[in-house]
Amino acid sequence: MPEVAITYCVPCRYQQKALQDADAILKQFGQRITDLRLVPGDHGVYDVRLDGDLIFSLDKAERFPEASDLIEGIRSRLPAPRV
């Protein structure tokens, strides 16, 4: 099953945003992912990856993600749930 990683800038104090996004992801996909990691970083980083593939980058988007951005990005890459 897939793994989500949120890399956030510690000196920029992005930890609270990372926790909020992690909570939204777990509420939506808690049974469909194996791991959700918060990865401390620096230099203004805020990246969200699914199995190493970039879902969202603060640097590229020049804004923070909305929870809906992350949920849609993850949903589009996850296999359909079994019925």
C-alpha positions as CSV (number, residue, x, y, z in Angstrom):
1,M,0.0,0.0,0.0
2,P,1.1,3.6,-0.6
3,E,3.1,5.9,1.6
4,V,2.6,9.7,2.0
5,A,5.4,12.0,3.1
6,I,5.1,15.7,3.9
7,T,8.4,17.5,4.0
8,Y,8.1,20.8,5.8
9,C,10.5,23.6,6.7
10,V,11.2,23.6,10.5
11,P,12.8,27.1,10.7
12,C,9.8,28.5,8.7
13,R,7.4,27.0,11.3
14,Y,5.4,25.0,8.7
15,Q,4.9,22.2,11.2
16,Q,1.3,23.2,12.1
17,K,0.3,23.2,8.4
18,A,1.9,19.8,8.0
19,L,0.0,18.4,10.9
20,Q,-3.3,19.9,9.5
21,D,-2.7,18.4,6.1
22,A,-1.7,15.0,7.6
23,D,-4.9,15.0,9.6
24,A,-7.0,15.7,6.4
25,I,-5.1,13.0,4.5
26,L,-5.6,10.4,7.3
27,K,-9.3,11.2,7.6
28,Q,-9.8,10.6,3.9
29,F,-7.3,7.8,3.2
30,G,-6.5,6.2,6.6
31,Q,-7.4,2.7,5.5
32,R,-5.8,3.0,2.1
33,I,-2.3,4.1,2.9
34,T,0.4,2.3,4.9
35,D,2.3,5.2,6.3
36,L,2.2,8.9,6.6
37,R,5.4,10.6,7.5
38,L,6.3,14.1,8.5
39,V,9.8,14.9,7.4
40,P,11.6,17.9,8.9
41,G,13.4,20.1,6.4
42,D,14.6,23.6,5.8
43,H,15.0,26.3,3.1
44,G,11.3,26.9,2.8
45,V,10.4,23.4,1.7
46,Y,6.8,22.2,1.8
47,D,6.4,19.1,-0.4
48,V,3.9,16.3,-0.4
49,R,4.8,13.0,-2.0
50,L,3.0,9.7,-2.6
51,D,5.4,6.8,-2.9
52,G,8.1,9.3,-3.8
53,D,6.1,11.0,-6.6
54,L,5.5,14.7,-6.0
55,I,1.9,15.6,-5.4
56,F,2.4,19.2,-4.3
57,S,5.3,21.6,-4.0
58,L,5.1,25.0,-2.3
59,D,8.1,26.0,-4.5
60,K,6.4,25.1,-7.8
61,A,2.9,26.3,-6.9
62,E,4.1,29.5,-5.0
63,R,1.3,28.9,-2.5
64,F,0.4,26.4,0.3
65,P,-1.9,23.5,-0.7
66,E,-5.6,23.4,0.2
67,A,-6.6,20.1,1.7
68,S,-8.7,19.5,-1.4
69,D,-5.6,19.8,-3.6
70,L,-3.8,17.1,-1.7
71,I,-6.9,14.8,-1.5
72,E,-7.5,15.1,-5.2
73,G,-3.8,14.6,-6.0
74,I,-3.6,11.5,-3.9
75,R,-7.0,10.1,-5.0
76,S,-6.0,10.3,-8.6
77,R,-2.9,8.2,-8.0
78,L,-4.3,5.6,-5.7
79,P,-5.9,2.4,-7.1
80,A,-9.6,2.2,-6.9
81,P,-10.8,0.8,-3.6
82,R,-12.0,-2.8,-3.7
83,V,-15.7,-3.3,-3.2
